[in-house]
Amino acid sequence: METRASPHLDRNYNRDFLLSAEKRNQLIELWEVEKYGRDSFGDPDHVHLYGMTPKEWYGRGVRILARTCLEAVKDSLGNKIGADIAEALASAPGNQPVGVVDPFAGSCNGLIAILRHLPGAKGIGFELESAVFGLTKRNIAHLKVPIELVLGSYKDLVGLRGHPADHIVVVFLAPPWGDALHPVTGLHLDRTKPPILEIVRDFEQVYGSQPVLYVTEIHEVNEPIALKTVEAAFDWTDLRIYDVNVPGLQHGILLGACRWDF
């Protein structure tokens, strides 16, 4: 991880450049964050994180890698997800406390956006990469959010760092897509890294005796066979696609509940 003056003032700050080997793991400066938003979306404030514009969060000491400009759940999407989770939880049985888990925490912005809509809930995030973990831990320390960020793979640690048995658990599933997104057939939920059902099975081994709401990030086009297979794993599902004013990049969620009646 490194930071230095960039020679790329005239470069198009697009997805390919920010994910390139030369750039992806560099700390990115404010002007670069805004240039990416302007070049790619016509909006210098596109990378809206932690409830703040880039100028605001950068001014508060938040720093991110170039790749995080693309990989982070932006506030516009995170707030829609959080609102829909809160709506679903309103139909949950009883009046149980809520715990949220993000096995692929990254910047933690998705987890923070969800918690913003669930007053009193606490979050646990797992991050495998030490460079990302270090930055995120420092960034969220500025924000005083109710999150325990854990370094390591959720597969190794989810059984050791969990929410109590009397909680309803929300699991936010946004694993790396890798080559799972096909230009014609859409997102293959059986090709994410790891596949969605593999992650669900891992969490069911830990939380299989309490109500769980799985929240899977999806694309506007999803390969139908894999989608139906994932839907079949839950007692109830609801698929929602969001319009976040990014043509061709619309995302959404698949809500999937286990062990409660709607």
C-alpha positions as CSV (number, residue, x, y, z in Angstrom):
1,M,0.0,0.0,0.0
2,E,1.5,3.3,-1.0
3,T,0.7,7.0,-1.7
4,R,2.5,9.4,-4.0
5,A,1.9,12.2,-6.4
6,S,0.1,10.9,-9.4
7,P,1.4,11.5,-12.9
8,H,-2.1,10.7,-14.3
9,L,-3.7,14.2,-14.4
10,D,-4.8,13.6,-18.0
11,R,-5.7,10.0,-17.6
12,N,-9.3,8.8,-17.7
13,Y,-10.1,7.6,-14.2
14,N,-12.3,4.7,-15.1
15,R,-12.9,1.2,-13.7
16,D,-10.0,-0.4,-15.7
17,F,-7.5,2.2,-14.5
18,L,-8.4,2.1,-10.8
19,L,-8.4,-1.7,-10.8
20,S,-5.1,-2.0,-12.7
21,A,-2.1,-3.5,-11.1
22,E,-0.3,-0.2,-11.0
23,K,-3.1,1.6,-9.3
24,R,-5.5,-0.6,-7.3
25,N,-3.6,-0.8,-4.0
26,Q,-2.4,2.8,-3.9
27,L,-3.9,5.3,-1.5
28,I,-6.0,7.7,-3.6
29,E,-6.0,11.5,-3.2
30,L,-9.2,13.6,-3.0
31,W,-8.7,15.1,-6.5
32,E,-8.5,11.6,-7.9
33,V,-11.6,10.4,-6.1
34,E,-13.5,13.4,-7.6
35,K,-11.9,12.9,-11.0
36,Y,-13.1,9.2,-11.0
37,G,-16.6,10.3,-10.2
38,R,-16.5,13.1,-12.8
39,D,-14.9,11.0,-15.6
40,S,-17.0,7.9,-15.0
41,F,-20.4,9.3,-13.8
42,G,-20.4,13.0,-14.4
43,D,-20.5,13.5,-10.6
44,P,-17.4,14.4,-8.5
45,D,-19.4,13.3,-5.4
46,H,-20.1,9.8,-6.7
47,V,-17.9,8.1,-4.0
48,H,-20.3,9.2,-1.3
49,L,-19.2,7.2,1.8
50,Y,-20.1,7.2,5.5
51,G,-22.9,9.7,4.9
52,M,-20.5,12.3,3.5
53,T,-19.2,13.7,0.2
54,P,-15.6,12.9,-0.8
55,K,-14.5,16.4,0.3
56,E,-16.2,15.8,3.7
57,W,-14.9,12.4,4.5
58,Y,-11.4,13.2,3.2
59,G,-11.3,16.2,5.4
60,R,-12.1,14.1,8.4
61,G,-9.1,11.9,7.8
62,V,-10.8,9.0,5.9
63,R,-8.4,7.4,3.4
64,I,-9.2,4.7,0.8
65,L,-7.4,2.6,-1.8
66,A,-8.1,3.3,-5.5
67,R,-10.0,0.0,-5.8
68,T,-12.3,1.0,-3.0
69,C,-13.8,3.7,-5.2
70,L,-15.4,0.8,-7.1
71,E,-15.7,-1.9,-4.5
72,A,-17.4,0.1,-1.7
73,V,-21.2,0.1,-1.4
74,K,-22.0,3.8,-1.9
75,D,-24.4,5.6,0.3
76,S,-27.1,5.9,-2.4
77,L,-27.2,2.1,-2.6
78,G,-26.5,1.3,1.1
79,N,-29.3,3.5,2.3
80,K,-31.8,1.8,0.0
81,I,-30.6,-1.6,1.3
82,G,-30.8,-0.5,4.9
83,A,-34.3,0.9,4.5
84,D,-35.6,-2.4,3.0
85,I,-33.9,-4.4,5.7
86,A,-35.7,-2.3,8.3
87,E,-39.0,-2.8,6.5
88,A,-38.5,-6.6,6.5
89,L,-37.5,-6.8,10.1
90,A,-40.7,-5.0,11.1
91,S,-42.4,-8.3,10.2
92,A,-40.1,-10.4,12.2
93,P,-41.5,-12.4,15.2
94,G,-41.3,-10.9,18.7
95,N,-39.2,-8.0,19.7
96,Q,-35.7,-9.4,19.6
97,P,-32.5,-7.4,19.4
98,V,-30.8,-7.4,16.0
99,G,-27.2,-8.1,15.1
100,V,-25.7,-7.6,11.6
101,V,-22.8,-9.5,10.1
102,D,-20.8,-8.6,7.0
103,P,-18.4,-11.4,6.0
104,F,-16.8,-9.2,3.3
105,A,-16.6,-5.9,5.1
106,G,-14.1,-3.9,2.9
107,S,-14.7,-0.2,3.7
108,C,-17.6,-1.1,6.0
109,N,-19.8,1.4,4.3
110,G,-22.4,-1.2,3.4
111,L,-22.5,-2.3,7.0
112,I,-22.6,1.2,8.4
113,A,-25.5,2.1,6.0
114,I,-27.5,-0.9,7.2
115,L,-26.9,0.0,10.9
116,R,-28.0,3.6,10.2
117,H,-31.5,2.2,9.6
118,L,-31.5,-0.2,12.6
119,P,-31.1,1.8,15.8
120,G,-29.6,-0.2,18.6
121,A,-28.2,-2.9,16.3
122,K,-24.6,-3.9,16.5
123,G,-22.4,-5.0,13.6
124,I,-19.6,-7.5,13.1
125,G,-17.4,-7.2,10.0
126,F,-14.8,-9.6,8.7
127,E,-12.0,-8.4,6.4
128,L,-9.4,-10.8,5.0
129,E,-6.9,-8.4,3.6
130,S,-4.7,-6.7,6.2
131,A,-4.1,-3.5,4.1
132,V,-7.9,-2.9,3.7
133,F,-8.5,-3.9,7.4
134,G,-5.9,-1.4,8.6
135,L,-7.4,1.5,6.6
136,T,-11.0,0.7,7.5
137,K,-10.3,0.3,11.2
138,R,-8.7,3.7,11.2
139,N,-11.5,5.2,9.1
140,I,-14.4,4.0,11.2
141,A,-12.6,5.0,14.4
142,H,-13.4,8.6,13.4
143,L,-17.1,7.7,13.0
144,K,-17.8,6.0,16.4
145,V,-20.0,3.3,14.9
146,P,-21.1,0.2,16.7
147,I,-19.0,-2.2,14.7
148,E,-16.5,-4.9,15.7
149,L,-14.1,-5.2,12.7
150,V,-12.2,-8.5,12.7
151,L,-9.1,-9.3,10.7
152,G,-9.4,-12.7,9.0
153,S,-11.7,-15.0,7.0
154,Y,-15.3,-15.3,8.2
155,K,-15.0,-19.0,7.5
156,D,-12.5,-19.4,10.3
157,L,-14.0,-16.8,12.7
158,V,-17.7,-16.6,12.3
159,G,-18.2,-19.3,15.0
160,L,-16.0,-17.4,17.4
161,R,-17.1,-13.8,16.9
162,G,-20.9,-14.0,16.7
163,H,-24.1,-12.4,18.0
164,P,-26.0,-13.9,21.0
165,A,-28.6,-16.6,20.5
166,D,-31.5,-14.3,21.4
167,H,-30.8,-12.0,18.4
168,I,-32.3,-11.9,15.0
169,V,-29.2,-11.9,12.7
170,V,-28.9,-10.0,9.4
171,V,-26.2,-11.4,7.1
172,F,-25.1,-9.0,4.3
173,L,-23.8,-11.1,1.4
174,A,-21.7,-9.1,-1.0
175,P,-18.8,-11.3,-1.9
176,P,-16.4,-10.5,-4.8
177,W,-18.1,-11.2,-8.1
178,G,-14.9,-11.9,-10.0
179,D,-16.0,-13.5,-13.3
180,A,-19.5,-14.2,-12.0
181,L,-21.0,-11.3,-13.9
182,H,-21.5,-12.3,-17.6
183,P,-22.3,-9.5,-20.2
184,V,-25.3,-11.6,-21.5
185,T,-26.6,-13.9,-18.9
186,G,-26.0,-11.6,-16.0
187,L,-24.8,-12.4,-12.4
188,H,-24.2,-16.1,-11.7
189,L,-24.8,-16.4,-7.9
190,D,-23.1,-19.8,-8.1
191,R,-19.8,-18.3,-9.3
192,T,-19.2,-15.5,-6.8
193,K,-16.2,-16.0,-4.6
194,P,-17.3,-18.0,-2.6
195,P,-20.7,-19.0,-4.1
196,I,-23.7,-17.6,-2.3
197,L,-25.1,-21.0,-1.1
198,E,-21.7,-21.9,0.3
199,I,-21.7,-18.8,2.4
200,V,-25.3,-19.5,3.5
201,R,-24.3,-23.0,4.6
202,D,-21.4,-21.6,6.6
203,F,-23.6,-19.2,8.5
204,E,-26.4,-21.8,9.0
205,Q,-23.9,-23.9,10.9
206,V,-23.5,-21.1,13.4
207,Y,-26.9,-19.4,13.4
208,G,-29.2,-22.3,12.4
209,S,-31.3,-22.1,15.6
210,Q,-32.3,-18.4,15.3
211,P,-34.1,-16.2,12.8
212,V,-31.8,-15.0,10.1
213,L,-32.3,-12.5,7.2
214,Y,-29.8,-13.1,4.4
215,V,-29.4,-10.0,2.2
216,T,-27.6,-10.8,-1.0
217,E,-26.4,-8.1,-3.3
218,I,-27.5,-8.9,-6.9
219,H,-27.3,-7.3,-10.4
220,E,-30.2,-6.0,-12.5
221,V,-29.7,-9.2,-14.7
222,N,-29.3,-12.5,-12.8
223,E,-28.7,-15.9,-14.3
224,P,-32.1,-17.5,-13.6
225,I,-31.2,-21.1,-12.7
226,A,-28.6,-20.0,-10.1
227,L,-31.0,-17.4,-8.8
228,K,-33.8,-19.9,-8.3
229,T,-31.5,-22.3,-6.6
230,V,-30.5,-19.6,-4.0
231,E,-34.1,-18.6,-3.5
232,A,-35.1,-22.2,-2.7
233,A,-32.8,-22.2,0.3
234,F,-35.0,-19.7,2.2
235,D,-38.4,-19.8,3.7
236,W,-39.3,-16.4,2.1
237,T,-37.7,-14.3,-0.5
238,D,-38.1,-10.9,-2.1
239,L,-36.0,-9.5,-4.9
240,R,-35.6,-5.7,-5.3
241,I,-33.7,-3.8,-8.0
242,Y,-32.7,-0.2,-7.3
243,D,-32.5,2.8,-9.6
244,V,-29.4,4.6,-8.4
245,N,-28.9,6.6,-11.6
246,V,-26.0,4.6,-13.0
247,P,-27.2,3.2,-16.3
248,G,-26.1,-0.4,-16.9
249,L,-24.9,-0.8,-13.3
250,Q,-28.1,-1.2,-11.4
251,H,-27.8,-3.4,-8.3
252,G,-30.3,-4.7,-5.9
253,I,-30.8,-7.3,-3.2
254,L,-32.4,-10.7,-2.7
255,L,-33.9,-10.9,0.8
256,G,-34.1,-14.4,2.1
257,A,-35.5,-15.2,5.6
258,C,-35.0,-18.4,7.6
259,R,-37.1,-19.4,10.6
260,W,-39.7,-16.8,10.8
261,D,-43.2,-16.4,9.2
262,F,-44.3,-13.4,7.2
